[in-house]
Amino acid sequence: MQEAFIKSPVGITIIKGDEEGISEISVLNEDIPMPDAIPDELKTAVQQLQEYFDGNRTVFDFKMNPKGTDFQKKVWKALLEIPFGTTTSYQALSIKLGDVKAIRAVASANGKNPLWIVVPCHRVIGSDGSLTGYAGGLWRKKWLLEHETPPIQQSLF
């Protein structure tokens, strides 16, 4: 398993993976010394994440290999279908997956998402529009959502 680190506006991001794909992306809550070298297997993911933080990428297309149960992978796949700059609710996601009563299981799988940002669990909010449950901290969720929905330029005329 290879590792790479990048500084982001919301903390140091760690990327883990190998020739099979990226298996984990997470954020650290403290600064650590970061090695300069980026393993070849992780270079595309590092580049795409930097482009995202720079505001130049809305879709990720590197090879992903998250570890989880079949149900978790089904939820994570549904998260990938949430368009950039939009949100959905846990309830709507449960309905989309075919079982409105599975809302707690969907929320749990959402919280175990190993590919932070790339599988956009931050785009799932409460039915009332509240920012609920985010493993990286609600301040990061708020930052990511604001990053993805820049203010609309108002007409000068």
SULZIBEL-V313583 format. One record per residue. N is the residue number from 0. RES is the residue in one small letter. PHI is phi in degrees with one decimal (NA if undefined). PSI is psi in whole degrees, 0 to 359 (NA if undefined). NEAR is the number of other ideal C-beta (glycine too) atoms within 8 Angstrom. Layout:
# SULZIBEL-V313583
N,RES,PHI,PSI,NEAR
N,RES,PHI,PSI,NEAR
This chain:
# SULZIBEL-V313583
0,m,NA,125,6
1,q,-96.7,156,9
2,e,-132.8,147,9
3,a,-141.5,155,12
4,f,-129.6,142,11
5,i,-135.1,147,12
6,k,-82.1,133,6
7,s,-129.4,167,10
8,p,-63.5,346,5
9,v,-116.2,15,8
10,g,126.3,177,8
11,i,-77.6,126,12
12,t,-99.3,133,15
13,i,-110.7,134,12
14,i,-120.0,128,15
15,k,-125.4,142,10
16,g,175.0,185,14
17,d,-151.6,197,9
18,e,-63.6,343,4
19,e,-81.1,346,7
20,g,130.4,178,10
21,i,-81.4,126,15
22,s,-106.3,340,13
23,e,-154.4,136,11
24,i,-135.3,126,14
25,s,-145.5,173,9
26,v,-118.4,142,12
27,l,-95.4,150,10
28,n,-92.1,358,5
29,e,-139.7,159,4
30,d,-76.7,143,4
31,i,-136.4,160,7
32,p,-64.7,131,3
33,m,-109.9,128,8
34,p,-66.9,147,5
35,d,-78.4,328,4
36,a,-71.7,138,4
37,i,-116.5,118,8
38,p,-58.5,144,9
39,d,-52.1,320,5
40,e,-64.4,342,8
41,l,-108.6,354,14
42,k,-59.7,318,10
43,t,-64.8,316,7
44,a,-63.8,317,15
45,v,-59.8,313,12
46,q,-60.9,315,8
47,q,-67.7,322,12
48,l,-65.6,320,16
49,q,-63.3,320,9
50,e,-63.1,320,9
51,y,-59.1,308,12
52,f,-65.0,332,10
53,d,-78.8,355,7
54,g,83.8,19,6
55,n,-113.7,11,5
56,r,-145.6,136,8
57,t,-119.3,347,6
58,v,-135.1,141,5
59,f,-107.7,137,10
60,d,-132.2,18,4
61,f,-78.1,165,9
62,k,-71.0,127,6
63,m,-113.1,145,11
64,n,-145.0,64,10
65,p,-72.6,147,12
66,k,-98.9,129,5
67,g,-178.7,178,9
68,t,-74.9,168,6
69,d,-59.3,319,5
70,f,-64.7,315,8
71,q,-58.5,315,10
72,k,-63.2,325,10
73,k,-64.9,317,10
74,v,-65.1,314,13
75,w,-62.6,324,14
76,k,-64.6,319,8
77,a,-64.6,324,11
78,l,-61.8,324,15
79,l,-63.3,342,8
80,e,-88.6,357,6
81,i,-78.5,116,11
82,p,-63.6,147,5
83,f,-53.1,136,7
84,g,82.6,6,6
85,t,-126.3,167,7
86,t,-131.2,166,8
87,t,-141.1,170,10
88,s,-103.7,163,10
89,y,-59.9,321,13
90,q,-64.5,314,9
91,a,-62.6,322,9
92,l,-65.2,319,15
93,s,-62.5,317,13
94,i,-63.7,316,8
95,k,-59.4,325,8
96,l,-81.9,358,11
97,g,99.1,6,4
98,d,-153.8,98,6
99,v,-60.5,333,7
100,k,-76.2,351,5
101,a,-88.3,17,9
102,i,-57.1,319,10
103,r,-68.2,320,6
104,a,-66.4,321,8
105,v,-64.7,316,13
106,a,-62.7,320,10
107,s,-64.1,314,8
108,a,-63.1,321,15
109,n,-59.4,317,14
110,g,-69.8,342,9
111,k,-99.2,9,8
112,n,-56.7,119,13
113,p,-86.5,355,12
114,l,-115.3,71,12
115,w,-47.1,138,12
116,i,70.6,307,11
117,v,-62.3,313,11
118,v,-96.9,103,13
119,p,-76.2,68,10
120,c,-64.8,339,11
121,h,-68.0,345,11
122,r,-84.8,1,12
123,v,-100.5,124,12
124,i,-126.8,174,10
125,g,-68.5,157,9
126,s,-58.9,334,7
127,d,-89.6,7,4
128,g,88.9,2,5
129,s,-77.7,152,6
130,l,-85.9,100,9
131,t,-112.7,154,7
132,g,41.0,95,6
133,y,-140.7,119,11
134,a,-58.8,329,6
135,g,-81.7,358,10
136,g,101.7,138,8
137,l,-62.2,330,7
138,w,-64.0,325,6
139,r,-70.8,320,13
140,k,-59.1,314,12
141,k,-60.7,315,9
142,w,-61.1,313,10
143,l,-61.8,316,11
144,l,-65.3,320,12
145,e,-67.6,323,8
146,h,-62.1,324,10
147,e,-86.2,348,9
148,t,-129.7,73,6
149,p,-62.9,155,6
150,p,-60.2,146,3
151,i,-79.5,131,4
152,q,-68.0,124,4
153,q,-83.4,148,4
154,s,-67.5,139,4
155,l,-84.8,347,3
156,f,-123.7,NA,2
